[in-house]
Amino acid sequence: MQYSKSKMELLVKNNAELTKRLKDIMKEHELEKSFALKALYHAEVKESGRFMKDYQEL
């Protein structure tokens, strides 16, 4: 499964929990949104993550 910034942005936009996680990652690690999205993808989506099915449906 490939990382797609547009899919990840849509997934975060449609999920309040992921929106909060993204903001937390950005603040905690002082990352720009694009890097925080990629970190969130690897933490929550890739390799049977909790949101993998939702991501694949986009």
C-alpha positions in Angstrom: 0.0 0.0 0.0 1.4 3.4 -1.1 1.2 6.6 1.0 -1.0 9.2 -0.6 -1.0 12.7 0.9 -4.4 13.5 -0.5 -6.0 10.3 0.8 -4.4 10.9 4.2 -5.7 14.5 4.3 -9.2 13.2 3.5 -9.1 10.5 6.1 -8.0 13.0 8.8 -10.6 15.5 7.8 -13.4 12.8 8.1 -12.2 11.5 11.5 -12.1 13.6 14.7 -9.7 11.2 16.5 -7.2 11.4 13.7 -7.5 15.2 13.5 -6.6 15.4 17.2 -3.7 12.9 16.8 -2.3 15.0 13.8 -2.4 18.2 15.9 -0.8 16.4 18.8 2.0 15.1 16.6 2.6 18.4 15.0 2.8 20.1 18.4 4.8 17.5 20.2 7.4 17.0 17.5 7.3 20.5 16.0 6.6 19.1 12.5 5.0 20.7 9.5 1.6 19.2 8.5 3.0 17.2 5.6 5.6 15.4 7.7 3.1 14.9 10.5 0.6 13.3 8.1 3.3 10.9 7.0 4.1 10.0 10.6 0.4 9.5 11.3 0.1 7.2 8.3 3.0 5.0 9.5 1.6 4.9 13.1 -2.1 4.4 12.4 -2.6 3.1 8.9 0.2 1.1 7.5 0.6 -2.6 8.1 -2.8 -3.5 9.6 -3.2 -0.3 11.5 -6.5 0.7 13.0 -7.5 2.9 10.1 -6.1 0.8 7.2 -9.5 -0.3 6.0 -10.9 3.3 6.0 -7.8 4.4 4.1 -8.2 1.7 1.5 -11.8 2.6 0.9 -10.9 6.1 -0.1 
